Amino acid sequence: AMNENIVPFIKNIVPSQAENKFQNIELPEDLIGKEFGEVIEELRKKQKTLPLGVRTVEDKLIINPRDYIMKKGDYLIGLVSKV
């Protein structure tokens, strides 16, 4: 809220009619064992999805864990495009 440049970004993702929506994303089997950074690249290519963090199998929320190795049972938290 202190940075006025972020306001348009927030307005675009918060309303229900926004083009992008925050979601829990089930981790695809083929991404288990990969680093979070690799997962970002894969999902941006394959889907209109931008992972921002991980909800681990231990129920911890980690934002942008670049070197985190994805495990079975982890969920991604990310922006999913509705278009």
N, C-alpha and C positions, 0 to 999 in steps of 0.2 A: 504494500500500500504506500510505502514511502517513495517508491520509484514510479513516477507517472508514466514512464514508457511501457510498463508492464500492464497497465490498465486495459488497452485494447486486446491484448492476449487473453487476459482473464475474462473479459466480456465475451470473447468468442468461444470459450469452453464452458462457462458456467450455465448459461440458459439452456433449457431443455431442447430448444429448437436450434441450438448451435450445430455447426457442421461437424465438430469434433466433440467427443464425449470421453470422460474418464471411465475406465472399466477395469475389472479384474479379468485377466486373460489367462486361460489355461495354457500351460507350457506345452507346446508340441513335443512329442516324443523325440524327434530328431534333433532337438536343441538341448536335451539333457546332456550334461557334461561339457557344455560350451561356456565360455566366458560371457558375461552380460554384454560386453561391448560387441561381441560377435552376434549375439541375439538381436541387438538393436539393428545391425546391418541386415541380417536375414529377414526380419519382419518388415522392415521398411521396403525391402525389395519385393517380398512375396505378398504383403498385405498393406493396406493403408493404416498401419499401426506404428506408433512411436512409443516403445517401452520407456518408462521414466524411473521405474523402481521394481523391487521384488518383495513379495510377501512370502517369506520362507516357510518351509514345511514346519518350522518351529514357531510360526506365527509372529515373526519379527518383520517390521517394515524397514527396508533399506532403500534409500533414494540414490539413484545413479551409482551403483556399486561396480564400477568399471571392471575390476578384476574378479568379481564374484563368479564362482563356478556354479552353474545351474544344476539343481538336484530334482529328482522325481518328487512330485508333490508341491514344488514351488509354483507360485502364481506370479505373473507379471502384472504390474500396475501401469497403465499407459493410456495414451490418447488414441482413440479409434475413430477414423473418419467415417461419417455416415453417408458420404457421397462416393 
